[in-house]
Amino acid sequence: MTGYDFANRWIPPRERYVPPMDHTGGHKDSQYRREIGEVICARMEVGETIASIAADPAMPSYATIFHWRKVQPEFAAMYDRIRADLAEGRVSNRRGKHVADAWRIPHEIRLGLRRHWVAGAKSTYDRAWAERFCERVAAGEAVSAIVKDPDMPSSKQVYGWLKRQEEFLDMYIAAKADQRDWLEFEVDNLVMDVRPETFKQTKEEVARLEGWIGRLTPKAYRPPGGS
């Protein structure tokens, strides 16, 4: 992906050129172009969500982006690489914190600034299980339903691992984001397929899904007096 102009100046992803798209309804050939895929991925790389990218009138809809990820191998490869890089960046930051803590904490204990706690029982955390658990979360299952599976650990173990296993916490946060993305994709599909005779039913289902999305969306709080 290139983000530079002819004078070798970096162009912010939101300002990069994308081929115009036909946003009118009705069947049409795929409008996927590599340039569009590259801009989507560049905007993800600097921290934008799929929802904010799809809200740009020049960009494809939420449903189209997820459809391209399924049917366009070139775009899927770019998209998945960016998601992996972002996840690795979060993990790298946490590893850096662990390295710093490994140096700092023993000194604080020796100076009496930190209490030395004796380790308890060995953790039963297992990465393979964590991956299966997060796959089910991303697919839309509720934690309360997953932990009822006899092959899955209890809710007490799950929440204990979320507190103590930072790798698992990262995986869980990513799974919840994927779940939210999929729900928004479902909403888009319902809206696009609505017919007069199904309007009432579709409206109720959209309201249900949007309520679910709202519960999955992190709350942002403004300081008192903020604009």
Protein Blocks (a to p, Z undefined) as FASTA:
>chain_A
ZZbdfkopacdfklpccddddfbgcjdddfbdfklmmmmmmmmmnopafklmmmpmkbcc
fklmmmmmmmmmklmmmmmmmmmmmmmmmmmmmmmmmmmmmmmmmmmmmnopaccddddd
ddfbdfklmmmmmmmmmnopafklmmmpmkbccfklmmmmmmmmmklmmmmmmmmmmmmm
mmmmmmmmmmmmpcfklmmmmmmmmmmmmmmmmmmpccddddehiZZ
